[in-house]
């Protein structure tokens, strides 16, 4: 008798995804297992687990992959791959998929939302009204988005979608990427430092790698200048958080809009107390429509793999 296909779901992703996986496979809910019992749990079910489904917060690391001898595929419910040991997957012949196009528009929308909210100080304005301060005085002036120079780090799917949206605001666009895009009409900058020097708004939209970790440091922040803002919809570790806090406190940077943090969900107290920053809890792709599309893509990739058909969005 053939062993049922077991799927290990790492985190409590949408009820819809859980339902769709349960219809087709034996679903193991890893987050429900107490941390000190997980090694025992994996040992008990390792013979049947052939797939792992994770996301941009928790995926398949070296320890987990090594503990699953019959693992065939890691399907990421995310466009990011930094939580998966890709090299080990390659060595072991484990397939890897992700959900790139499903979330492009929502994350690009979020970048624009954070840019506008930071420049126009929407969160501070909201607090101003709710606290009754409006009855006593006028709210301080903010600054506009339209017509500003926007530097985008990473001109992939999401970076390009952000650029198109910024163009609609009459912004000039520059970008830094691993290599110049031959068909791009935007100005290419070979270094982030040069891009920051020529930008008023710096938006991070690249993948997290060893090379891009802390790509935003003190030098880049100072090149952007005291009137500049930084928006991050990629990964928290792109920014040296201590340097960002220092610049915001000292007035060397006008503001920041962050959907991601370096050690999320832990938020530094120094950030919470600042009035020139907009924070959101890594929800760039958290819309009903996008989460359904991402879930469908995860399931379709698993179905394709276990039916010996081509994967829809393969990484490996």
HELIX and SHEET records of a PDB file:
HELIX    1   1 UNK A   15  UNK A   24  1                                  10    
HELIX    2   2 UNK A   30  UNK A   32  5                                   3    
HELIX    3   3 UNK A   35  UNK A   37  5                                   3    
HELIX    4   4 UNK A   38  UNK A   45  1                                   8    
HELIX    5   5 UNK A   62  UNK A   66  1                                   5    
HELIX    6   6 UNK A   86  UNK A   92  1                                   7    
HELIX    7   7 UNK A  101  UNK A  103  5                                   3    
HELIX    8   8 UNK A  104  UNK A  119  1                                  16    
HELIX    9   9 UNK A  122  UNK A  130  1                                   9    
HELIX   10  10 UNK A  133  UNK A  135  5                                   3    
HELIX   11  11 UNK A  157  UNK A  168  1                                  12    
HELIX   12  12 UNK A  192  UNK A  197  1                                   6    
HELIX   13  13 UNK A  218  UNK A  224  1                                   7    
HELIX   14  14 UNK A  236  UNK A  238  5                                   3    
HELIX   15  15 UNK A  241  UNK A  250  1                                  10    
HELIX   16  16 UNK A  269  UNK A  272  1                                   4    
HELIX   17  17 UNK A  288  UNK A  306  1                                  19    
SHEET    1   A 5 UNK A  26  UNK A  29  0                                        
SHEET    2   A 5 UNK A   6  UNK A   9  1                                        
SHEET    3   A 5 UNK A  49  UNK A  54  1                                        
SHEET    4   A 5 UNK A  73  UNK A  76  1                                        
SHEET    5   A 5 UNK A  95  UNK A  97  1                                        
SHEET    1   B 7 UNK A 187  UNK A 188  0                                        
SHEET    2   B 7 UNK A 172  UNK A 176  1                                        
SHEET    3   B 7 UNK A 149  UNK A 153  1                                        
SHEET    4   B 7 UNK A 201  UNK A 204  1                                        
SHEET    5   B 7 UNK A 229  UNK A 232  1                                        
SHEET    6   B 7 UNK A 255  UNK A 258  1                                        
SHEET    7   B 7 UNK A 277  UNK A 279  1                                        
END                                                                             
